[in-house]
Structures are given as structure tokens and as C-alpha cells.
Amino acid sequence: PKYNVAILTAQGADPEIQDPQQRCLVAYHHLSEIILKAHTEVHLLFAHARRAFDLGDEIGALLRFTLLSDAGSLNAHLNAAFLWDKVAESPASANEDLNCWADRQTARPHKDKFASCAFFYHRRAASVGHMTSIHETSARYLRGDHMPVSERHALEHDYAARAAHAWTSFAVEQNDSRGIFDLAYMT
């Protein structure tokens, strides 16, 4: 039934969803849920990631959630962002062998280096419509402290303000009250 709902929604059969972009997003959510729940390998990888976290192996859980995020799982995007934030807050000596692929600068402080990866996964979750992640991405753009260095310096501060405005506008398009409030203060 979810497959049919996704196809009919994408075709415009749902009268409650008039916006074509919103139709696409809703259909995407339905189809990704079907795909991610249908494969036993995905279930097994989620189970391993949760078990690793429960046993205190946060890096092992992070690696598994990162892999699942690459497969398109919203929950994995959120968990990877949470774990990268947690790694960024941990003492530098605890994770000195861990490298963040999103940060190409090796001379950056520990916190900034891993925060770049957290920023990426928050933005990935925001891009599939997760409202809390949309707000977090907008806030991080405004602060500028968790943006990858290449974006922060190459694109100047004006870009960060425009990106934050774009994410907040996206929240407003979804009729989010916090987005409406934030956008009122941005303009």
C-alpha cells in the first residue's frame, strides 16, 4: 500500500498536497521507507549500530550510521549528526586517530574539525525535510562556527546569511511556526 500511496502522491492524486515540490518530498519519504525497511541487510546494520552505541563503541556506531546515511536513511542522518557533535565535544586525545572526511584542513582544532562532519549530516537531514535539522542548519549557517572552512572563507559571510535565510524560508513553506518566527527576525 505504501508504494501505491507514493506513486499516487507523486502523480498529484492527493488533493491535500498541491505544491509539486512537496509532492515529490512526500513520495520520496514513502519510497525511502519502503526501501530501507525491506532489506534485511539494512535492519542488520541498524541493529549493529545501535548495539555498538549501547556498548559504548560510539565510533563504531558512527561509522555504521554514516554508511546508512549514504544509503539515504533519515534516522541515520540524525544519528550520524548527533555522534559527530558528540565526538566534537569529547577531549581531543580520545579521538586523535579519527579523521573527518568533510574537513580537508589538518591544522584545525579538534572541535572544528569534527563539527564540519556534524554540519554535513545536519544539512543532509534538513535536505529531506526534517524540520529540527532545517532549523539547526540555518542556525549553524548564521553562527558560521560549524561551517566547513572552504565554505566560510571562499563564499564570504553574505553567503552564510543567504543560506540561513533559504533554509528558514524552506521551513516557512512547510508552515512551520518557528520558521515564521525566525524569518521575521531575519528580515
Buried (B, 14 or more C-beta within 10 A) or exposed (E): EEEEBBEBBBEEEBEEBEEEEBBEBBBBBBBBBEEBEEEEEBEEBBEBBBEBBEEEBBBBBBBBBBBBBEBBBBBBBBBBBBBBBBBBEBEEEEBEEBEBEBBEEEEBEBBBBBBBBBBBBBBBBBBBBBBBBBBBBBBBBBEBEBBBBEBBEEEEEEBBBEBBBEBBBBBBEEEBEBBEEBBEEEE
